[in-house]
Amino acid sequence: MKSILFSLLFLSAAALQANTLDNMFKSFQANGAGPFSAEQGRDAWARAVIDKKSGKARSCSDCHGDDPSKAGKHIKTGKRIEPMAPSAIPERLSDPKKINKWFKRNCKWTWGRICTPQEKGDLLLYLQKY
C-alpha cells in the first residue's frame, strides 16, 4: 500500500512539474525566447561571471555543484542546498512562484543581472532533463 501511495505522489509531482514547466516555457516564448537548449542551459550553469564588488568569479555550479542531482552548499553561508534536478526531488520545479523567486535572486547574485527569458528556459530545460 505504501509503495502505491508513493508512486501516486511521485507521478502527481511529475505531472505538476511538467505542467508548470510547459506554462513557463510558453511564457518565455511569448517574450521572444526559444527554441530552448539543454546544452545552452548546461553552459549557463557553468558560466562564471566576475563579481564587481569582490572581483571573484561566480557561477550556478559554485553553490549548486556540477551535478544538479546532488546537494550543493552555498559558498557564502555554507548552508546546504537540496538538489535542483527533479530526478532527485520530483517536486523541485513544480511551483512557478518559487522558480521565479529563485531566478530573480540567484541571477542577480551570481551574474549581477536578471536572467533573460532565453536563459531561464535553457536552464529549466537543462535541469528538467538532468
Contacts in CASP RR format, 6 or more apart in sequence:
PFRMAT RR
TARGET T0000
AUTHOR 0000-0000-0000
METHOD contacts of the structure
MODEL  1
MKSILFSLLFLSAAALQANTLDNMFKSFQANGAGPFSAEQGRDAWARAVI
DKKSGKARSCSDCHGDDPSKAGKHIKTGKRIEPMAPSAIPERLSDPKKIN
KWFKRNCKWTWGRICTPQEKGDLLLYLQKY
10 90 0 8 1.000
13 90 0 8 1.000
13 91 0 8 1.000
13 94 0 8 1.000
14 86 0 8 1.000
14 90 0 8 1.000
16 91 0 8 1.000
16 94 0 8 1.000
17 86 0 8 1.000
17 90 0 8 1.000
17 91 0 8 1.000
17 92 0 8 1.000
17 93 0 8 1.000
17 94 0 8 1.000
17 128 0 8 1.000
20 93 0 8 1.000
20 94 0 8 1.000
20 95 0 8 1.000
20 96 0 8 1.000
20 99 0 8 1.000
21 93 0 8 1.000
21 124 0 8 1.000
21 128 0 8 1.000
23 96 0 8 1.000
24 96 0 8 1.000
24 99 0 8 1.000
24 120 0 8 1.000
24 121 0 8 1.000
24 124 0 8 1.000
25 36 0 8 1.000
25 121 0 8 1.000
25 124 0 8 1.000
25 125 0 8 1.000
27 117 0 8 1.000
28 34 0 8 1.000
28 36 0 8 1.000
28 117 0 8 1.000
28 118 0 8 1.000
28 120 0 8 1.000
28 121 0 8 1.000
29 117 0 8 1.000
31 117 0 8 1.000
32 117 0 8 1.000
32 118 0 8 1.000
33 116 0 8 1.000
33 117 0 8 1.000
33 118 0 8 1.000
33 120 0 8 1.000
33 121 0 8 1.000
34 118 0 8 1.000
34 121 0 8 1.000
36 118 0 8 1.000
36 121 0 8 1.000
36 122 0 8 1.000
36 124 0 8 1.000
36 125 0 8 1.000
37 122 0 8 1.000
37 125 0 8 1.000
38 122 0 8 1.000
38 125 0 8 1.000
38 126 0 8 1.000
38 128 0 8 1.000
38 129 0 8 1.000
39 126 0 8 1.000
40 118 0 8 1.000
40 122 0 8 1.000
40 126 0 8 1.000
41 119 0 8 1.000
41 121 0 8 1.000
41 122 0 8 1.000
41 123 0 8 1.000
41 125 0 8 1.000
41 126 0 8 1.000
42 126 0 8 1.000
44 60 0 8 1.000
44 119 0 8 1.000
44 122 0 8 1.000
44 123 0 8 1.000
44 126 0 8 1.000
45 59 0 8 1.000
45 60 0 8 1.000
45 61 0 8 1.000
45 64 0 8 1.000
45 68 0 8 1.000
45 123 0 8 1.000
45 126 0 8 1.000
46 59 0 8 1.000
46 60 0 8 1.000
46 61 0 8 1.000
46 66 0 8 1.000
47 59 0 8 1.000
47 60 0 8 1.000
47 111 0 8 1.000
48 57 0 8 1.000
48 58 0 8 1.000
48 59 0 8 1.000
49 57 0 8 1.000
49 58 0 8 1.000
49 59 0 8 1.000
49 110 0 8 1.000
49 111 0 8 1.000
49 112 0 8 1.000
50 56 0 8 1.000
50 57 0 8 1.000
50 58 0 8 1.000
51 57 0 8 1.000
51 58 0 8 1.000
51 112 0 8 1.000
52 112 0 8 1.000
58 75 0 8 1.000
58 109 0 8 1.000
58 110 0 8 1.000
58 111 0 8 1.000
59 110 0 8 1.000
60 106 0 8 1.000
60 110 0 8 1.000
60 123 0 8 1.000
62 75 0 8 1.000
62 110 0 8 1.000
63 72 0 8 1.000
63 73 0 8 1.000
63 74 0 8 1.000
63 75 0 8 1.000
63 81 0 8 1.000
64 72 0 8 1.000
64 81 0 8 1.000
64 84 0 8 1.000
65 72 0 8 1.000
68 83 0 8 1.000
68 84 0 8 1.000
68 85 0 8 1.000
68 88 0 8 1.000
68 126 0 8 1.000
68 127 0 8 1.000
68 130 0 8 1.000
69 83 0 8 1.000
69 85 0 8 1.000
69 87 0 8 1.000
69 88 0 8 1.000
69 130 0 8 1.000
70 83 0 8 1.000
70 88 0 8 1.000
71 80 0 8 1.000
71 81 0 8 1.000
71 82 0 8 1.000
71 83 0 8 1.000
72 80 0 8 1.000
72 81 0 8 1.000
72 82 0 8 1.000
72 83 0 8 1.000
73 79 0 8 1.000
73 80 0 8 1.000
73 81 0 8 1.000
74 81 0 8 1.000
82 88 0 8 1.000
82 89 0 8 1.000
82 92 0 8 1.000
83 89 0 8 1.000
83 92 0 8 1.000
84 92 0 8 1.000
84 93 0 8 1.000
84 127 0 8 1.000
84 130 0 8 1.000
85 92 0 8 1.000
85 127 0 8 1.000
85 130 0 8 1.000
86 92 0 8 1.000
86 93 0 8 1.000
86 127 0 8 1.000
86 128 0 8 1.000
86 130 0 8 1.000
87 130 0 8 1.000
92 127 0 8 1.000
93 99 0 8 1.000
93 124 0 8 1.000
93 127 0 8 1.000
93 128 0 8 1.000
99 124 0 8 1.000
103 115 0 8 1.000
103 120 0 8 1.000
104 114 0 8 1.000
107 113 0 8 1.000
107 114 0 8 1.000
107 115 0 8 1.000
107 119 0 8 1.000
108 114 0 8 1.000
115 123 0 8 1.000
END
